[in-house]
Amino acid sequence: MFVRTRGMAAEIGARLRVMIDEGELPSGARIDEKELCVTFDVSKTPLREALKVLVSEGLVTHRQYIGYRVAPSQRNVRTAAWTRDELLAVRDQ
């Protein structure tokens, strides 16, 4: 059973990576575990194992008692920094 759960977790992780890459799960989005369990037709155990791997890869963040979120993409971080710099430049004029 352990090997099967790990295999399921790897498959779920791969599917979640695609969803994140394609924007189906956008940067900063809350990850609804119950909804994903229904979508993938799995229990919480393999889903949570997959999410732990994605956290270690930096694609997802986790806060205890709050849950999982899609991590900000580097492109979004750079865009936010650029926007902040532009607004500060306009303010200082």
PyMOL commands that set and color helices and strands:
alter all, ss='L'
color gray80, all
select helices_A, chain A and resi 2-21+33-40+44-56+74-91
alter helices_A, ss='H'
color red, helices_A
select strands_A, chain A and resi 30-31+60-63+67-70
alter strands_A, ss='S'
color yellow, strands_A
deselect
rebuild
show_as cartoon
